[in-house]
Structures are given as structure tokens and as C-alpha cells.
Amino acid sequence: MTEPMPLTRQDPAERRLLPAVTIGPYVLLAILALTAPAVCHGRALLAVLVLCAVDAAWMLSMFTLHPAWRVRPRPMAVFFTVQVLIMFALVTKDPFFGFFTAAGYLYAATVLRWPWQLAGVVSNAVVAGTAQSTGLNRDTLLGMLVYGAIIAVNAVLLSGTFWLARKQDQTRDAREEALAEASETNRRLEATLAENAGLHEQLVTQAREAGILDERQRMAREIHDTLAQGLTGIITQLQAAEQAADDPAGWRRHFTAAQQLARESLSEARRSVDALRPEPLETGRLSDALTDVAGRWSALHQIPARVATTGTARPMPPEAEFALLRAAQEALANVAKHARAARVGVTLSYLENEVALDVRDDGAGFDPDRLAGPAPVANGSDGGFGLVAMRQRIEDLAGTLQVESEPGGGTAISARIPAASAGAGQ
């Protein structure tokens, strides 16, 4: 990669050096020109003054008046080469102008790029060595050796100085680049953290909204499965008690059943609010809970309900038992409300790959296609929410719910949960 021109860096060091480069050589040249009459006379003095004027004009035209040229390699190479030649001519006329090589070193550092700076240092070293070796007899071998040694010392010392300065510049550039990369990394990290914070807030909001929605759906299902069904049963029993006003025993039976339903509904409502399992599941296995629920339902509605369990019973997670029990309760509630059935069968089957619950009745049946309509009838006459809630519970466990029925042919509801979900609590 080609090195950039030094004055293109525009760092603090170069900005501080620029006034010295633009003004310093003129001041140094003027001082030397004013002191020249003290050491030069006659034609030598005239030649020195002419060379000083030429050098001042050269610096003015090539460097001072053309700032844009200072960062162009070729014009600066020409400028520096001629400048060295003028300085060499000055020191041959008056060795005192060897002090002007300081301006040459300054120009080498500012108008030449690496490694041409070393060539500029060596050429200035030749000028400086020429001035410093005045008085030596360069016509002899010893004089030439001393002359070469003087030039070599100047070249080595100044080249080493320039090399150390370059290493410092490289170290500084690497440090500044590392700081810039670290700053950019920090900026990106801050942007990423801000973005992650926004995403986290969105996720928290979505999780909170999803939790609220899930809780609303849970409460809606629980209200339907406890309060709604209980109130429906209470109304049914109170209506039956009203019709049996002339039969004290019948009236008492229906009134007692309404009281019992009210107590059970209140208890289940409280358990739903507390997100507890239904009471039948707290005191026994799912098969026992189904037997208990079916027995109470049969006693209440005077419809025989037979419960059977097939397969080898195995432990199930609470949510699976809960979903199947609620499915059975909803199916039995629909039978009581709509089916006008003479008998009901409830079967719990532990199969190899799934656990199935089947509820069948021999009632009036209905057309399942009408469940998707705006006003479902029969088992879906409550707007279909009971079946929707039942289906949601089963499908949340990767299960399936099927409803088979036809007018006059009874109804069969089958809920199936995969063994992977049903056996998760083992």
C-alpha cells in the first residue's frame, strides 16, 4: 500500500508543525543572509545573496503559494530535489549555510512520504557533511574518508531519528484505529442493547397480553363448565319442582337437587378462581372421577349412565385429566339439555399411543354440519361455546375432538390425547 503524504494526516502534530514549515525556512534563510556579509565578500557574497533570493522564490512559488501541491507526490519531489541542489550550492559558497539544512530535514519530514523520506535525509546529510567538512583536503584519501564518515554519521543519526518517528506514528495510528474500532463496537453494542431492550419490552408486553388472554379464556371455560351448567341445572330442577307442586315428595326431591347443585356450583366456582383441580380429581383417579361425575349426573337427571375403563390405567399429568373430565362433564350436560336420551355410555380407554374418552347417547341427535352455522342447535344450542371450550382444551394437549351424530341416531363425542402428552407426568 502506498504511504499517504504526511500533510494529509491533519492530526494535531502535523497542524502544530505546519506554521514552522511555512514560516521557519524563510526566517532561517533571512538570518543567514543577513549574517553572510560577515563571512563572505565580493563575488561570493553576491552569489550567496542571489542563491538566497532564488531559494526564497522557489519556496514561495512551489510550497507557500500552492497549498494544494503539498499533498501531491510529484510536485513535492521536484520541489525537494531543487531545494537540496540550492542548499548544496549555498554551502559550497558559504559553509555557514550548513545551518539551513535544518529546513531541508523539515521539508523531508513534511513533503516526502516513506520511504522517500530516507532519500531526502541522505541528500540533506550530504549537504550538511559538505558544510561540516570545510577545511578538509578532499583531494587526499584520508580527507575523502573523513568526508564520507561525516556524511555517514549525519545520515545514520537522522535516518534513525526519522525511523523512530515513523514507528511512533505507526504506534499512534494503530492505537487510534483500535480506539476508533472500540468506539464503533461500543456504539453498535449500545444500539444492539437498545434494540434488545425494545424487543424485550415488546416480548414482555406480548407475554402479558397472551397471559391475560389465556386467563380470560380459562375463566370463560370454567364459568361455562361450573356456573353456567350449574345454573342451568338449578333452573331445570326448580321448574320441575314447580310442576310437582301437588306432589310433596317430588317437590322436595327437585328442591333438594337444586340446593345440592347450587352448593356444588359454588364450590367449583371457588376452585376455578383459585385455579385448583376439580374436586373429583383431588380425591381419586380419572376413572373414579368419571364414575363419580356420571353417577351424580344420572341421579340428577334420572338417566342411566354407564362408565367403563379399558386398557391398563397409567398416570397422567393433571392438565390431561382435567381436560378429559371437563369434556365428559360438557358432553353429559349437552345430553341432559338436548338429547332426550334413554341411556348414556362413558368409556375411558388407555390405548398404546393415546388415551381416549368416548361419550355416547341414544338421544335425538342432530346435524353436525349445523355446528358451524350462526345458531347451532342440539348439542351446540348454547352458541357452540361448550364444544369450542372442549376442543380448545383437548387441542392444547395436541389431541383431537370428534363429534358424530345424525338426527334420530344419537350422538358420540370422542376426545383423544396422544400418549406423549397423557404420559408426560409419569
N, C-alpha and C positions, 0 to 999 in steps of 0.2 A: 504494500500500500504506500502511495506517495505521501511524504510528510507534508502537512499544511505549512503555509507561510507563517512565521512567528506572529506577525501583526494581525493575523486573522483570529487569533485566540481571544483577544479582547478581555483577558482576565485582569484582575487588579494589578498584578505585577507588570504586565505589558502597558497598562494605562499609566502607571507611575513612571515607566521608562520612556514613554513617548515624548514628553517635553525635553528630556535630556538628549534624545536622538535628534529632535528637530531644531533645538537651540544650541545645545552643547558644542557641536563641531564648529559652529560659527564663532562662538565665544573663544574657544581654544585657538582657532585659526587667527582671530584678530589679535589675541595676546601674543602669539608667536610672531605675527607680522610686525607688531609694534616693537618687539624686542629684537627683531632682525638687524636693524641698523647698528646695534651694539656689537654684533659679531660678524656682520657682512659689510662689504664696501664695494663701491664701483659696480661693475657689470654683474657680479654675483648677487649684490643686493637687488639690482633691478630685476634679475631673473627670478629671484625669490619672490619679490612682490608681484610680478606678473603671474607666476605659478599660483600664488595665494589667490589672486583675483580670478584666475581660471578655475581654481578649485571651488571657490565660493559660488561662481556662476554655475558650475557643474552640479553642485549640491542643490542649489536653488531650483534649477530647471528640471532635474531628474527626480528629486525627492520632495522638496518643500512645496513646490507649486503643483505637484501632481500626486495628491494623496492616493488616488486610485491605483497608481503604478506600484505602490509599496507592497501590495499583496499579489503582484504578478511576477512570477519567477524570472522570465527572460529580461524584462526591463531592469530588474534589480541586479541580475547577473552582470549586465553591461555596465550599470552604474557602479557596482562594486569593483569590477575589473579596472575601469578607467580611474576610479578613486585611488586604488592601490598604485597604479602607474604614476599618478600625480604625486602621491606621497613619496614614492621612491625617488622621483626627480627632485623633490624638495630636500630629502635627506642627503642626496648627493651634492647639493649646493650648500646646504647648511645642516650639519648633523643635529643641531639643536631642535630641528623639526621632527626628530625621532619621537618627541613627546606627542606629536599629532597622531601617532599610531593608536593611541587610546581611542580616537574617533573611529579608526579602522576596525578595531575589535568591537566597538559598539555597533557599527554597521553590520559586521559579520553576524552578530547575535540577533539582529532585527530584520535584515533584508534577505538573508540566506536561510534556506531550510536544510535540515540534516539529510545527508552527511556533507553537503557542500559547505557547511559552516567550518568543518575541519580544513578544507582547502583555503577558505578565507583566513583562518587562523594562521596557517603555514605561510601564506603570502604576506600577512602582516608581520609574522615573525622574521621573514627575510628583510623587510623594510626596517624593523626595529633592530635586528642584528647588524645591518649595514650602518645604522646610525651609531650603535654602541661600539662597533669595531673601528671607528675612525682613529687613525693614527697607527693602525697595524699595517705592516708591509705585506699586502696580499699577493705580492709577486713571488713570495717565498712559500715553500711547502708548509713551514710552520705557521706562517701567517694565514694561509688558507685553512689549515686545520683548526686554528683558533677561531677563525671567522665562522667556519661550519659548526664548531661546538657552540658558539654564542647563539647562532640561529637555531640549533637543535634544542638548546636549553629553553629558549623562548617558545619554540613550537611545542615542546613536550609539556611545559608548565601550563601554557594557555590551552592546549588541546585537552589536558587533564581537567582543567577548570571547566571548560565547555562540556566535557563528557559528564562530569559530576552534576553540572547544572541540568543537563538533559535527563539524567537519572532522577533528579529531584522533580523535574517536570513530569516525567512518566509516573513517578510515585504519586504525585499530587493529582494527576489526571485519573489514575486508577482509583484513588480514594474518592475523588469527586464523582466518578462514574458509579462506584459502589454506593455512595450516598444517594445518588440520583436513583439508582435501581431500588435501593431500600425505601426511598421516599415513594417511588411509584408502587412498590409492593405494598407499603403501608396504606397508600391511597386505595389501591384495589382491595386490600383486606378490609378497610373501613367501609368501602362500597359494598363488598360482599356481606359484611356483618350487618350493615343497614338493610340490605336486601333480605338476608336471612331473618332479621328481626321482623321485617314486614311480612315475610312468609309465615313466620312463627305466629304472628298475631292473627293472620288470616286462618291458619290451621286451628288456633285456639278458638277463634270465633266460629269456624265451621264445626269444630268438635262440640262446642257449647250448643250451637243450633241443632246439630244432629242429636245431641243428648236430650235437648228439650223435646224435639220431635219424637224420639223414641219413647220418652216418658209419657208424652201425650197419647201416643198410640197404645202404650201399655195400659194406661189408665182407662182409655176408651174401651179396650178389650175387657179389662177387669170389671168396669162398670156394667158392660153388656152381660158378662158371664155371672155377675153376682147380683147387683142391684136390679138390673132390667129383668133378668129371668126370675129373680125372687119376687119383684113387684108384680110381674105377670102372674106368677103362681098364686100370690096372695089375692089378687083381684079375682082370679078364677075360683078360688076357694070361697071367697066372700059372696060371689054371685051364686055359687052352689048352695051356700048356707041360706041365702035369701030365698032361694027356690024351695028349700027344705024347711021353711018356717013352721009348717004344720007337723014336722017330724022332729021332735026334740033330740032324739038320738042322732039323726043325720045332721041336724043343725050343729050340735055340739062337735061332731066329728070334723065337719068342714071348718068350724071356727077354730078348733084346736090345731088343725093342719095349717091354717093361716097364721096362727101365732107362732107355730114352730118354724114356718118359712120365714117369718119376719126376724126371728132370733138368728136363724142360720144366715140369712142375707146380711144382717148387721155384723155378725162375726166375720163373714167372708169379706165384707167391705173394709172392715178394720184391718184384716190381714193383707188385703190388696194395697191399702195405703202404705202399710209398713213393708211392702214387697216381700211378704212371707209366703211360704208354700201353703196350698190349700190344706185344711185340717185333715182330710182323709189320708194325704200323703205323709203327714207328720207322724201318724200313728201306725202306718203299715206300708207294705209293698204296693206297687201299682195294681197288681191283680186284686189285692184285698181292697184297695181304694175304689176300684171299679165296681167290685161287688157291693160295697157299702153305698156308693152313689146310686147304682141301679136298684138296689133294694129300697132305698128311701124314695126314689122316683116311682117305683112300682107301687109302693104303699100309698103314695100321694095320689097317683092318677088311676089306680085300680087297673093297671095294665101289666100283665106278666112280662118280666124282663129276665132272660136267662143269660148268665155270664159264664164264659168258658175261656180257659187258658190252654194253649197248645205249645209244644216245644219246651226246651229247657230254659227256665227263667234265669236271667243273668242281671247283674247290677246295671243300672242305667243312671246317667247324670240327672240331676234334679230338673234341668230345663226340658229334657226329653220326657220324663214322667209327667211334668206339669203340662206340656203341650198335648200329650195324648189324653190325659184326664180331662182337660178343658174341651178337647174335641169330642169326647164321649158325652160330657155334660151338654154341649151345644146340640149334638145330634139328638139326644134324648129330649131336650127342650123343644126342638122342632117337631119331633114325633108327637109330643103332647099337644102342641099348638095346632098342628096342621094335618097330621097323618090319619087320624081316626083309626089307629091300628088296633088289632086284637092281641098281638104279641110282638115282642122285640127281642132280638138276639145281639149280644155284645161279645165279640171274640178278640182276645189278645193273643197274638201269635209271635213266638220267638223263632224267627227263621234264621237260616245260615248267614244271610247277608243283610237282613233288615228286621226290624220289629214292626208289626202291623197291627192296627186296630180297625176292626170292622163292626159297624152298627147297621143292622138290617131290620126292617119292619115290613109288615104285610098290609100297610095302610093304603090310602088313596093314591099316593104317588103324585107326580107332576111332570111337566115337560122341562128337562134341564136346560134346553135352549133358551127358555124364558128368564133364566137367571141373569143373562147378560142384558136384558131389556131394562127400560127405565123403571118398571114397577114389578119386580119378581114376585112370584106367588108361591104358595105352599111353603116348602122349607125355606124359601127366600123371601117371605112376605114381610119381613122386618126391614126391607130395603137391601137385604143381602149382606148386612154388616156381620151377622153371625158367621156365615160361611167365609167372608173375607178375613175376619179375625182368625178363624180356624186355619185358613190357608196360610196366612202370614206366619202364624206360629210354627206350622209344620215346615214351610219352605225356609224359614230362618235356620232350621236344622238340616238343610239340604234334602228334605223329604218331599213327598208328593201327596196331594189330596185329590181323590176322585169321587165324583158323585154320579151314581147310576140310578135312574128312575124312569118310570113311564106311568101315565095316568092309569090308575086301577091296578098297577103292578107292584106297588110298594117302592121302597127307596133303600139304597145301600150306599153308605158313606165309608170310604176306605182311606185311612191315613197311614202312611208308611214312612219310616225313618231309617236311613242306612245304618248298618251295624257300626260303621266307623264313628257316627255321631252318637248312636244309642249306647255304645260301649265305651265312650270316652272317659267315663267316670270309674272304670274298673281299676 
